[in-house]
Amino acid sequence: MGGEQYKSREEWVYESLKGDILDLRLKPGQLLKETEICEKFGVSRTPVRDAIRLLQEQGFVKNVPYQGVFVTLLSLNYIKQMIYMRVAVETSVLRDFAKAASEFALEDIRYLIRKQEALIKEPGFTPEQFYRLDAQMHAVWFEATKRTVLWDMLQKQDLYYTRFRMLDFTTETDFSRIIKEHKRLLNCIEQKDFKGIEEELKEHLYYSMKRMRHQIDVEYREYFEEEPDEGKFDI
C-alpha cells in the first residue's frame, strides 16, 4: 500500500488529492466521486470524507447541495491581481538581489537555466518538471535577499495562481521562449539594469495571460468562474 510516509490515511488521501488538483490531474469543476476515491486508495469512506473536508475548508473543493463535491473553479480576477502583486514584490526583491548578488547565487541561476535547457531536450518531459525548475529559479533571489517569508506567502497562493501556472505550462508549446526570457532577466541582473529587470519581469509574468487569452475565453472557459469583467484582460 502507498502513503507510508504520511501519518494517517486521511493525510495520505488529502495530500494526494491536493497534488492532483494543483497539477490539474483533477480539473477545475470536476466532480469528485467518493466511491472512486475509496477504490483508488483502497481505504474506507471515513479517511476520504475527512480528506475532502480538509480540502473544502481550504477552498480546493466545494460541496454543491444535491449535486456533489466539485474541484473549485479558477478565478480570473484573483489571478490577475496575483500577477500584479508578484510583479510589484518580485521587482523590488530583484532590485535588492542585483545590487548585492554573489557570484555563487548568480551561478545557481545559470545552473537552473542549464537544467531547463537539458530538460526540454528530454523526450517525454512533463510541464510539472519544468514548473518545479522555474519555481526553484525564482526562489533563488528571494532566498539570497532573505525574503523567504515573502516567497512562502506567494507560493501559498496555490488555490488559483499555482493551478493557472500549471495550465499555462500544460498549454505551452515553446518552452525555449521561457528560457530566453530567463536569460534576458539574468542579463539585466548581472548588468544591474533595474529598468530592464522590471520590464523583463513584467513580460515574463504577464505573457501567459496574453498568450492564453483565446484559450481562456473559449477552450478552458469551463475552468473559470463567471466574473463581472469576463473576457477583459486589463493588464
C-alpha positions as CSV (number, residue, x, y, z in Angstrom):
1,M,0.0,0.0,0.0
2,G,1.2,3.5,-0.8
3,G,1.4,6.5,1.5
4,E,3.7,5.1,4.1
5,Q,5.4,8.5,4.6
6,Y,2.2,10.0,5.9
7,K,1.0,9.9,9.5
8,S,-2.5,8.7,8.6
9,R,-4.7,7.5,5.7
10,E,-6.6,10.8,5.9
11,E,-3.3,12.8,5.4
12,W,-2.3,10.5,2.5
13,V,-5.6,10.9,0.7
14,Y,-5.6,14.6,1.4
15,E,-2.1,15.3,0.1
16,S,-2.6,13.1,-2.9
17,L,-5.9,14.8,-3.9
18,K,-4.4,18.2,-3.3
19,G,-1.4,17.4,-5.5
20,D,-3.8,16.1,-8.2
21,I,-5.8,19.4,-8.0
22,L,-2.7,21.6,-8.2
23,D,-1.2,19.6,-11.1
24,L,-4.6,19.6,-12.9
25,R,-4.9,15.9,-12.9
26,L,-8.2,16.8,-11.3
27,K,-9.6,19.6,-13.4
28,P,-11.3,22.8,-12.2
29,G,-15.0,22.0,-11.9
30,Q,-14.5,18.2,-11.9
31,L,-16.9,16.1,-9.8
32,L,-15.2,14.0,-7.0
33,K,-16.8,10.6,-6.6
34,E,-16.3,9.2,-3.1
35,T,-16.5,5.6,-4.2
36,E,-13.9,6.1,-6.9
37,I,-11.5,7.7,-4.4
38,C,-12.0,4.9,-1.9
39,E,-11.2,2.3,-4.6
40,K,-8.2,4.3,-5.8
41,F,-6.6,4.4,-2.4
42,G,-8.0,1.2,-1.0
43,V,-9.4,2.9,2.0
44,S,-12.8,3.2,3.7
45,R,-15.1,6.2,3.4
46,T,-14.0,7.8,6.7
47,P,-10.5,9.0,5.7
48,V,-11.8,10.0,2.3
49,R,-14.5,12.1,3.8
50,D,-12.1,13.6,6.3
51,A,-9.7,14.5,3.5
52,I,-12.4,16.1,1.4
53,R,-13.5,18.1,4.4
54,L,-10.0,19.5,4.8
55,L,-9.8,20.3,1.1
56,Q,-13.2,22.1,1.4
57,E,-12.0,24.1,4.4
58,Q,-9.0,25.3,2.3
59,G,-11.1,26.1,-0.7
60,F,-9.9,23.4,-3.1
61,V,-13.3,21.8,-3.4
62,K,-16.8,22.9,-2.8
63,N,-19.9,21.0,-1.8
64,V,-22.9,21.8,-4.0
65,P,-26.1,20.6,-2.4
66,Y,-27.8,17.7,-4.1
67,Q,-25.1,17.6,-6.8
68,G,-21.9,16.6,-5.1
69,V,-18.3,17.8,-4.3
70,F,-16.5,19.6,-7.1
71,V,-13.0,20.9,-7.6
72,T,-13.0,24.7,-7.2
73,L,-13.1,26.8,-10.4
74,L,-10.3,29.3,-11.1
75,S,-10.9,33.0,-10.5
76,L,-9.5,35.1,-13.4
77,N,-9.8,38.3,-11.4
78,Y,-7.8,36.8,-8.5
79,I,-5.2,35.5,-10.8
80,K,-4.7,38.9,-12.5
81,Q,-4.3,40.5,-9.1
82,M,-1.8,37.9,-8.0
83,I,0.3,38.6,-11.1
84,Y,0.1,42.3,-10.3
85,M,1.3,41.6,-6.8
86,R,4.1,39.3,-7.9
87,V,5.4,41.9,-10.3
88,A,5.4,44.6,-7.6
89,V,7.0,42.3,-4.9
90,E,9.4,40.5,-7.2
91,T,10.7,43.6,-8.9
92,S,11.6,45.0,-5.5
93,V,13.3,41.8,-4.5
94,L,15.2,41.5,-7.7
95,R,16.5,45.1,-7.4
96,D,17.9,44.2,-4.0
97,F,19.3,41.0,-5.3
98,A,21.0,42.7,-8.3
99,K,22.7,45.2,-6.0
100,A,24.5,42.6,-3.9
101,A,24.2,39.2,-5.7
102,S,27.2,37.0,-5.1
103,E,28.7,35.0,-8.0
104,F,27.6,31.9,-6.2
105,A,24.0,33.0,-6.3
106,L,24.3,34.0,-9.9
107,E,25.7,30.6,-10.7
108,D,22.7,29.0,-9.1
109,I,20.5,30.8,-11.6
110,R,22.7,29.8,-14.5
111,Y,22.7,26.2,-13.4
112,L,18.9,26.1,-13.2
113,I,18.7,27.6,-16.7
114,R,21.0,24.9,-18.0
115,K,18.8,22.3,-16.3
116,Q,15.8,23.8,-18.0
117,E,17.6,23.6,-21.4
118,A,18.5,20.0,-20.7
119,L,15.0,19.1,-19.6
120,I,13.2,20.3,-22.7
121,K,15.5,18.1,-24.8
122,E,14.4,15.0,-22.9
123,P,11.6,13.1,-24.6
124,G,8.5,12.9,-22.6
125,F,9.4,15.7,-20.1
126,T,6.3,17.0,-18.2
127,P,5.1,20.5,-17.6
128,E,5.3,19.7,-13.9
129,Q,9.0,19.1,-14.1
130,F,9.5,22.5,-15.9
131,Y,7.3,24.2,-13.4
132,R,9.4,22.9,-10.5
133,L,12.6,24.2,-12.1
134,D,11.0,27.6,-12.9
135,A,9.9,27.9,-9.2
136,Q,13.4,26.9,-8.0
137,M,15.0,29.7,-10.1
138,H,12.6,32.4,-8.8
139,A,13.2,31.2,-5.2
140,V,17.0,31.9,-5.6
141,W,16.7,35.7,-5.4
142,F,14.1,35.5,-2.5
143,E,16.5,33.3,-0.5
144,A,19.6,35.3,-1.3
145,T,17.9,38.5,-0.1
146,K,16.4,36.8,3.0
147,R,12.9,37.3,1.7
148,T,11.8,33.7,2.1
149,V,8.7,34.7,4.1
150,L,7.5,36.6,1.1
151,W,8.3,33.7,-1.2
152,D,6.4,31.3,1.0
153,M,3.4,33.7,1.0
154,L,3.5,33.8,-2.8
155,Q,3.7,30.1,-3.0
156,K,0.8,29.5,-0.7
157,Q,-1.5,31.2,-3.3
158,D,-1.8,27.8,-4.9
159,L,-5.6,27.6,-5.0
160,Y,-5.8,29.8,-8.1
161,Y,-2.3,31.0,-9.2
162,T,-0.4,27.7,-9.0
163,R,-3.1,26.0,-11.0
164,F,-3.2,28.7,-13.5
165,R,0.6,28.4,-13.9
166,M,0.2,24.7,-14.4
167,L,-2.5,25.3,-17.1
168,D,0.0,27.8,-18.7
169,F,2.8,25.2,-18.8
170,T,0.4,22.4,-19.9
171,T,-0.7,24.5,-22.9
172,E,2.8,26.0,-23.7
173,T,4.3,24.8,-26.9
174,D,7.6,26.8,-26.8
175,F,9.5,26.3,-23.6
176,S,12.6,27.7,-25.3
177,R,10.8,31.1,-25.3
178,I,10.5,30.9,-21.5
179,I,14.2,30.0,-21.2
180,K,15.1,33.0,-23.3
181,E,13.1,35.2,-21.0
182,H,15.0,33.8,-18.1
183,K,18.3,34.5,-19.8
184,R,17.3,38.1,-20.6
185,L,16.3,38.6,-17.0
186,L,19.6,37.2,-15.8
187,N,21.5,39.5,-18.1
188,C,19.6,42.5,-16.6
189,I,20.5,41.3,-13.1
190,E,24.2,40.9,-14.0
191,Q,24.2,44.4,-15.6
192,K,22.3,45.9,-12.6
193,D,19.8,47.2,-15.2
194,F,17.0,48.0,-12.8
195,K,14.6,49.3,-15.5
196,G,15.3,46.3,-17.6
197,I,14.6,44.0,-14.7
198,E,11.1,45.5,-14.2
199,E,10.3,45.3,-17.9
200,E,11.6,41.7,-18.4
201,L,9.8,40.5,-15.2
202,K,6.5,42.1,-16.3
203,E,6.8,40.5,-19.7
204,H,7.7,37.2,-18.1
205,L,4.8,37.1,-15.7
206,Y,2.1,38.7,-17.9
207,Y,2.9,36.8,-21.1
208,S,1.0,33.7,-20.2
209,M,-2.2,35.7,-19.6
210,K,-1.8,37.3,-23.0
211,R,-0.8,34.1,-24.8
212,M,-3.8,32.2,-23.4
213,R,-6.4,34.8,-24.0
214,H,-8.3,32.9,-26.6
215,Q,-7.9,29.6,-24.8
216,I,-9.3,31.0,-21.6
217,D,-12.2,32.6,-23.3
218,V,-13.1,29.5,-25.4
219,E,-11.2,26.3,-24.8
220,Y,-10.9,26.5,-21.0
221,R,-13.9,28.7,-20.3
222,E,-15.5,26.0,-18.1
223,Y,-12.4,26.1,-15.8
224,F,-13.1,29.7,-14.7
225,E,-15.7,31.3,-12.6
226,E,-18.1,33.8,-14.2
227,E,-16.7,37.3,-13.4
228,P,-18.2,40.8,-13.8
229,D,-15.2,41.7,-16.2
230,E,-15.4,38.4,-18.0
231,G,-13.4,38.4,-21.2
232,K,-11.5,41.6,-20.4
233,F,-7.7,41.5,-20.0
234,D,-6.9,44.9,-18.5
235,I,-3.3,44.0,-17.7
